[in-house]
Amino acid sequence: MPENHKTKLVLFDLDGTLVDTAPDFLISLNNILKKYNRPKASIEGIKNHISEGTSKLIKFFFEIDETDLNFKKYRSEFLAEYEKNLTNESSLFSGIPELIEFLDLNSIRYGVVTNKFYKYAKPILDSFSELKNIKTIVCPDHVQISKPDPEGILLACKYLSIAPEETIYLGDHPNDLKAGLAAGTRILGCSYGYSLEEIFLKENDYPFVNEVSEVSSNLNL
């Protein structure tokens, strides 16, 4: 894929890439763990599990699997609790407001492709005035198969009539990078997020940034 295509669209993963949602996951999870007299989770303890979905959180912190009779109950209660705490302490990662301003100034459109369901993603994104110009939000509700399948990224490109070759996808999980590559976009791993280690990125020769401030220099203007 040629590297000299002008970047017309930046697509972000949500959790761990655009927004630091870990604090509200932690509040919600600990409320449920406390209810059932389970040990409290720590912020560092949950970060590696957030991008794997709520089922992974329940399995890990309740030490059960999906066959457990209580699994669905715990997961349902956690999701209900999380819906109440979506925007308490979540924040844009450092440098995101400046990056968004840079994209606006350079007429580069941007959107979100996430494995977070729309009813959770939309209120979070709406809570930040800096993100008012987001052009598309693609969630599992909108596709047949979630990441690492490329369907969501391709749908966002199609909706905005921008070719994948003119798009870059930013994510903090291996599945994000696999989805971007499968879609034919450029990719950028975000090691400042939850699930990517620099050694993994280098071993796989994935382009990456350690800080949001480095993203703009990776765009083709």
Residue pairs with C-beta under 8 A, 6 or more apart in sequence:
1 165
1 184
1 186
2 165
3 186
3 220
4 220
5 163
5 165
5 166
5 220
6 166
6 220
6 221
7 108
7 166
7 167
7 168
7 186
7 219
7 220
7 221
8 108
8 109
8 162
8 163
8 166
8 167
9 108
9 109
9 110
9 111
9 156
9 157
9 160
9 162
9 166
9 167
9 168
10 103
10 108
10 109
10 110
10 111
10 167
10 168
10 170
10 215
10 219
11 110
11 111
11 112
11 113
11 153
11 156
11 157
11 167
11 168
11 169
11 170
11 185
12 18
12 110
12 111
12 112
12 113
12 169
12 170
12 171
13 112
13 113
13 114
13 169
13 170
13 171
13 172
13 173
13 176
13 190
13 193
14 21
14 112
14 114
14 116
14 121
14 124
14 125
15 21
15 22
15 50
15 51
15 114
15 116
15 172
15 194
16 22
16 47
16 50
16 51
16 172
16 173
16 190
16 193
16 194
16 195
17 93
17 170
17 171
17 172
17 176
17 190
17 193
18 92
18 93
18 96
18 112
18 131
18 170
19 90
19 91
19 92
19 93
19 96
19 124
19 125
19 128
20 90
20 91
20 92
20 93
21 50
21 90
21 124
22 43
22 46
22 47
22 50
22 194
23 43
23 88
23 89
23 90
23 91
24 82
24 85
24 86
24 87
24 88
24 89
24 90
25 46
25 50
25 57
25 82
26 41
26 42
26 43
26 46
27 85
27 88
27 89
28 78
28 81
28 82
28 84
28 85
29 41
29 46
29 57
29 61
29 78
30 40
30 41
31 81
32 74
32 77
32 78
32 81
33 39
33 40
33 41
33 61
33 62
34 40
35 77
36 62
36 74
38 61
38 62
41 61
46 57
46 61
47 194
47 195
48 194
48 195
49 56
49 57
49 60
50 57
50 194
50 195
51 115
51 172
51 173
51 175
51 193
51 194
51 195
52 195
53 115
54 75
54 78
54 79
54 82
55 66
55 75
57 78
58 64
58 71
58 74
58 75
58 78
59 65
59 66
59 71
62 68
62 70
62 71
62 74
64 70
64 71
64 74
65 71
82 120
83 119
83 120
86 120
86 123
86 124
86 127
87 123
87 124
87 127
90 124
90 127
92 128
92 130
92 131
93 192
93 193
93 212
94 211
94 212
95 211
95 212
95 213
95 215
96 130
96 212
97 130
98 212
98 213
99 212
99 213
99 215
99 216
100 110
100 130
100 131
100 133
101 130
102 216
103 109
103 110
104 133
106 219
106 221
108 219
109 135
109 160
109 162
110 133
110 134
110 135
111 134
111 135
111 136
111 137
111 138
111 156
111 160
112 121
112 125
112 134
112 136
112 137
112 138
113 138
113 147
113 152
113 153
113 155
113 156
113 169
113 179
114 121
114 137
114 138
114 139
114 152
115 139
115 140
115 146
115 147
115 175
116 139
116 140
117 139
117 140
117 141
118 137
118 139
118 141
118 142
121 137
121 139
122 137
125 131
125 134
125 137
135 160
136 156
136 159
136 160
138 152
138 153
138 155
138 156
138 159
139 152
140 146
140 152
142 152
142 155
143 149
143 151
143 152
143 155
144 151
145 151
146 152
147 153
147 175
147 176
147 178
147 179
148 174
148 175
148 176
148 178
148 179
148 182
149 179
149 182
150 179
150 180
150 182
150 183
150 184
152 179
153 164
153 167
153 169
153 179
153 180
153 183
153 185
154 164
154 183
157 163
157 164
157 167
157 183
157 185
164 183
164 184
164 185
165 184
165 185
167 183
167 185
167 186
168 180
168 185
168 186
168 187
168 188
168 218
168 219
169 176
169 177
169 179
169 180
169 183
169 185
169 186
169 187
169 188
170 176
170 187
170 188
170 190
170 215
171 177
171 179
171 180
171 187
171 188
171 189
171 190
171 193
172 189
172 190
172 191
172 192
172 193
172 194
172 195
172 196
173 193
173 194
173 195
173 196
174 195
174 196
174 200
176 187
176 189
177 187
177 189
177 204
177 206
180 186
180 187
181 187
186 207
187 206
187 207
188 207
188 208
188 209
188 215
188 218
189 196
189 201
189 206
189 207
189 208
189 209
190 196
190 208
190 209
190 212
191 197
191 198
191 201
191 208
191 209
191 210
192 209
192 210
192 211
192 212
196 208
198 208
198 210
200 206
201 208
207 218
209 215
209 218
